[in-house]
């Protein structure tokens, strides 16, 4: 697989986003569902009053709240992971640029040999 210059330079960001996704799976999915469900129940209680009866609309609002909480947690972990990966990878940018130039030169030479 050939690595493009852009892919090589964004490698720390991709690595951090992957780490953020794994952290989301182990740390953020359950709390996201929990707090999102609580938010959905509070919205349902505000709309229909308490006690909340298990009607279809109440279930949809609660499920929508859970989905919003889950996605919010996912975006938070992935953005923070990508940011952390970029910050940690910043000192290695000269090395990555050298690798990208070497890959680019090898790709140009391969095209010349094929022609």
WOKATA-V734643 format. One record per run of one state. SS is the DSSP state (hx for helix, st for strand, lp for the rest). FROM is the first residue (numbers start at 1). LEN is the number of residues. If there is no record, write none. Layout:
ss = {SS;SS}
from = {FROM;FROM}
len = {LEN;LEN}
This chain:
ss = {lp;hx;lp;hx;lp;hx;lp}
from = {1;5;10;11;49;56;115}
len = {4;5;1;38;7;59;1}
